[in-house]
Amino acid sequence: MYEINYHEWCGRLAGIVSALAFVPYLYSITKGKKPSLATWTIWTVVGLLTCISYLTANEGWVSTAWVAVVYVVAPAAIVCATLWYGARYTGIDATEKWCWIGAFCGIVVWLTTHSALVALLIFITVDGMGALPTIVKSFQDPYSESLVAWFCSLLGCSLNLCAIEIRHWTLAEASYPVYLAFSVWITCAVIIFRRRTC
């Protein structure tokens, strides 16, 4: 009989907590929040490409993959909710254009080099570019973001780091979970710092 080990439990719990982090955001859309359709569409596409390249680079399912899947499904749900309740805007700004270009370059590199790991690193970079406007916005208006949602996301990302087995701390398996934890931690830190100094 197959038994789930500690790392797999952490990975599953990380996926659940990460999914719960999006609930307040989805709820806020039903109450009138108008997110950017363009931004969340990009995050859905880049999340999908990152998830596929992550699974391919690791040659299949790993305990940390639950969070990668959540970061495809949850943004897609936000896109659907945004379309249903009305997007703030559908135009694409300069950062979003670079994200699209980066995603396209990642696909081209993947197809030409057949290296899912190189493509994964490109998609992580693109995702990081997409996160910068949110970090800047959090600095300028720290109350525009839900600290509860970001804290849940940080908890999920931290649990996901615990899901990596010591022998699996490779660039292929650790790069995406480490990136997510770092970017979410920065956003949380900016929100908390600015709320205390405003």
N, C-alpha and C positions, 0 to 999 in steps of 0.2 A: 504494500500500500504506500502511495506517495505521501510524504509529509512535507508541509510547507516550513521552510526554515526561517530564521530570524530576518534575514535580508529580504526574503520574498514578502514577509509580513510587513516590513517597513515600506517596501515598494508599493504594496497595495494600499496601505494606510496613507501613504504620501499622495497617491492618486485620488483617494476619497477626499482628503483635506484640501488638496489643490482644486478639485471640482467644487467643493463647498465655498471656496474663496470667490468664485464667480457669481454665486447666488445673489449677494447684495447688489452687485452691479446689474445683473439681469432684472432684479426687482426695481432698481432705480429707473430703468428704461420704461417699465410699465407705469411709472409715476411721473414721466415727463422728461427724464434725462435724454439728451440728444447726442449720442456719440457719433464719431466720424465713421461713416460707412466705408470710406476708402481705407482708413487705417485698419479697421477690424477685418476687412477683406484681405488686406496684405498680410496681417498676422495669421489669418486662417491658412492662406496659401503657403506662406513661409513655414508655419507650424507643420503643415502636411509634408512639405519637402524635407524639413528637418527630421520629422518623425521617421519618414521612409529611409532617409540616408542613415539615421541613427541605428535603426534596426538592421539595415544592410551592412553597415560598418561592423556591427557586433554579431553578424551572421545569425540573426534571429532574435527571438524574444529574450530580454534580460529583465531582472527584477526592477530596474529603474525605468522601464518603458511605459509604465502606467501614467506617469506624469507627462511624458511626451505625447501620449494619446489624448490626455485631458487638454493639452495646449493646442490640439486640433479641434476637438469637439466643442469645447467651451467658446472659443472665438467664433466658430461657425454658428453656435446658438445665438451669440450676440449679434452677428450679422443678420440672422433671421428675425430676431426681435427688433433690431433697428429698422429693417425693411417694413415690418408689421406696424411699428409705432411711429415711424418717421425719422429719417436720418437728419443729423445736424447739417451736414453738407456731403456732397458726393465728389467735390473737386479734389484733386491730388496736389499736395504741396511738394516742395523741393525734396524734403526728406523721404516722402513716400515714393517719389520718382526714383530716387537712388535705391530704395528698397526693391522696387520692381526690377531695376537694372541688375542689382546684386543677385536677386533670385534667378534671373535669366542667366547670368554668368555662371552661377552655381550649377545650373542644369547643363549648360554647355561643357563646363569643366568635367562634370560627372560623366557625360556621354563620351567625351573625347579621351579622358584618362582612365575611365572605368574605376575610379577611386571614390568610393562612397565616403571615406574618411575626409578627403580633401573637400568634397562637396559639403559634408557636414560642417566643417570649420567655416566655409564660406557662408552657409545658411545661419550659423550662430552669429557671425559678424553682421549679417544683414538684420537679424533679429535685434541685435544690440543697437544698430542704427535706429531701428523703429522704436526702441525703448527710450532713446534720448529725449524726444519731445515731451514724454510723460514725466521724466525726471525734472526737466526744466519747468514744466507746468507745476509740478509738485513744489518746486522751490518758490515759484512766483505766487502761487495760490495753494497753500498746503491743505486748505479745507475743501478743495475741489475734488480730492481723492478720498476714498473710504479707507481709513486706517485699519478697520476690522478686516476688510477684504485683503489688503496687502499683508497684514499680519498672518492671516490664514494661509496665504500664498507662501509666505516665508516659512511657516511651520511645515507646510507640505514639501517645500524644497529642501528643508533641513532633514526631514525624514527620508527624503529621496537619497540624500548623501549617505545616510545610514544603510540604505539598501545596496550600496556598492560593496561587494565582498573585497577584502584586502587584496586577494590575488587578481582581482579584476580592475584595479585602479590603473587602467590603461587610458591612453588618449581617446580611444574609440568609445569606451564606456563612461569615463568620468567627465569628459569635456562638456557635454550638454548639461548634466545635473549641476556641475560646478558653476557654469555660466549662469544658469537660471537662479541659483541661490545667491550668487554675487549681485546680479542685477536687481533682484527683488530686495535684497538687503540694503543696497544703495538707496532705492526708492523709499523704503521704510525709514531709513536713517534721515533722509532729506525731509520727509514729512514731519517726523518727530522733532527734529532740530528746528525747523521753521515754525512749527506751532508753538514751541517754547520761546522763540525769540521774537515772534510777531507782536 
